[in-house]
Amino acid sequence: MMRRRTRVVALAAGLLLLAPVATACSGNPVTSLSSIGAEGTGAGAYTISARIPSAAGLVRNAPVMMSDATIGSVGDIAIKDWSAEITLRLNEGVKIPTGSHAMIGMTSVLGSSHIAIVPPEKKTGQYLSAGGSLSLPNCPKQGNITKPATKPVADINSAQQVDPCMYPTTEQVLSSLSVVLNGGGLSQVGDIVHELSNALGGNDEQIRSLIPRINTLVNDLNGQTDNIISAMEGMDRLTQAINDQTPTVQRALDAGPEILQLLVDQRTNLTTALDNVGDLSATVNDVLRENGDDFKTIVPNMRKLMQQLSMTGPALANSLRILLTFPFLEDKIPTIVKGDYVNSDLVLDLTWSRLNKTMVASVTNPEGVTGKPANGAKRGSDPFKAPLIPGITQPKIKDPANPTPGELTPKSSKTPSTTKKSGGN
């Protein structure tokens, strides 16, 4: 009895061992079987399908992730219309937004892959139900991660080529890193270190004194932070002002060649003007040197003159009010002119004969102009105002034909004279 039981157990164990082999020989690998306890196989789980251009490297039972969280696993993988159709087994309660698409991502650096569900940028609030499908995304063909400046290497470029709707694989990242390390500037770090060693070698004292100076410079810059910020803000305002005046600046730049040509054409005149300015400066210097004492005397006196002018300021302003409204004062015009304008008929005769008969009639000789005492001054009059004040008796002009009695001079008469004779008595 015990032998029969032993044979049954051995037969069952053999069948279990031969089942995977038979499955593999029939074309269905072990990975086609659902893993025990895999995501999306429990109670309440549901399935949807997804279309991607290529499922290279993706296996059954691979995780399905959304926002870096595992939400299910990969079921069947089939080919439909030259693209891969994948069955996604999702856990209960998982909601996939409508409009999402699937991509193949790398789960680890060892090369394992997973399905990543990418939600749409603008969600509509609707979700896929059981049996729904993620449509084939319109993934653009991605170019090489790097474009070597030298002659392309076939293997490296092929490894760098990223398939549509796939994240870069570990091989592609490492191949791109090799391009950076081999063909980039990293290999020149040794040369840079060597040159720095040559530059700093033997200059210990200079470097030792340079470090405190750099520290002082940094501290000074740190203390001027507010000023630097203000200067940068001022530059920003200046740039904004220039930007606002772009048409004006453009016109100025367009006119720049003409202005430069004009300056070139006037070069001789400009040079001559500068030479003349130099001569003028020399002349002014000579004048100041020769008349320095006079200027020292005049300048203090000018202060007194300016003080007197400032004292006469109100009177001068009042006297100038009639200048623009002659012959009426400005404040008297409303009482004289009843309206916005007035008509007048004015004959202004400024000929010399008219002036000689009117304004210059009281000036009998140049004494009033030259400042010599006039005849009116002898009678106690103001020598400057007397010739110009009407009513003052003017000296009479002598008429040789009709002299006055006072102007007559007595004629000389001969008087008898006695002469003493010489001789005896």
Secondary structure by P-SEA (a helix, b strand, c coil): caaaaaaaaaaaaaaaaaaaaaaaaacccccccccccccccccccccbbbbcccccccccccbbbccccccbbbcbbbbcccbbbbbbbbccccccccccbbbbbbccccbbbbbbbbbccccccccccccccccccccccccccccccccccaaaaaaacccccccccaaaaaaaaaaaaacccccaaaaaaaaaaaaaccaaaaaaaaaaaaaaaaaaaaaaaaaaaaaaaaaaaaaaaaaaaaaaaaaaaaaaaaaaaaaaaaaaaaaaaaaaaaaaaaaaaaaaaaaaaaaaaaaaaaaaaaaaaaaaaaaaaaaaccccccccccccccccccccbbbbbbbbbccaaaaaaccccccccccccccccccccccccccccccccccccccccccccccccccccccccccbbbbbbcccc
